[in-house]
Amino acid sequence: MRGMILLLLLLPQPALAGSVVANRTLPAGTVISAGDVSLAQDQQGGAEDIAQVLGQQLRVMVYQGRRIDPSALTAPTLVGRNQIVTIAYEKAALRIEAEGRALSAGSAGQIIRVMNNASRVTVSGRVAPDGTVIVQQN
C-alpha cells in the first residue's frame, strides 16, 4: 500500500497554470506592454502566457485585476482611417512611391483602400509592417 501511494506521488501532476491579468484598467485600443500585465496563479482561463499578449491591441476595456481573454486581442492597427500614408508600387527593381490618404484602418497584412493625393485615384494595397501600403499589379 505504501508503495502504491509513493508511486502515485511520483507520477507527473498537472501544473495549475495561471492567467494573464491587467495590472491597471486598460481601455480599448491599448497596445499591451510588459508593465500592463502580470501572471496570476489564482485565476484560470484566458491567456496563460504573457508573451502571447505582449504587443497585441485590446478590442475591449479590461479592468484592473481581470483576466485577459485571447478573444479580446487583435493585431495592432498600423494605419488609421484618414491617415496620410506612403503608397508604394514595386515590380522587380522598380519602386514608385506616392503620398495617399487611407480610407480605412488596417493592421500589418490587411488589404485597405487608399486614395492617391495627387491623382485622386483610389487603389487597394496591403499594409506593410512599417506602415506603408504596397500596391500589387492586377
HELIX and SHEET records of a PDB file:
HELIX    1   1 ARG A    2  LEU A   10  1                                   9    
HELIX    2   2 ALA A   34  ASP A   36  5                                   3    
HELIX    3   3 ILE A   50  GLN A   52  5                                   3    
HELIX    4   4 PRO A   70  ALA A   72  5                                   3    
SHEET    1   A 2 SER A  19  ALA A  22  0                                        
SHEET    2   A 2 VAL A  37  ALA A  40 -1                                        
SHEET    1   B 2 GLN A  57  LEU A  58  0                                        
SHEET    2   B 2 LEU A  73  THR A  74 -1                                        
SHEET    1   C 2 THR A  77  VAL A  79  0                                        
SHEET    2   C 2 GLY A 106  SER A 107 -1                                        
SHEET    1   D 6 ILE A  84  LYS A  91  0                                        
SHEET    2   D 6 LEU A  94  ALA A 102 -1                                        
SHEET    3   D 6 ILE A 111  ASN A 116 -1                                        
SHEET    4   D 6 THR A 122  VAL A 127 -1                                        
SHEET    5   D 6 VAL A 133  VAL A 135 -1                                        
SHEET    6   D 6 ILE A  84  LYS A  91  1                                        
END                                                                             
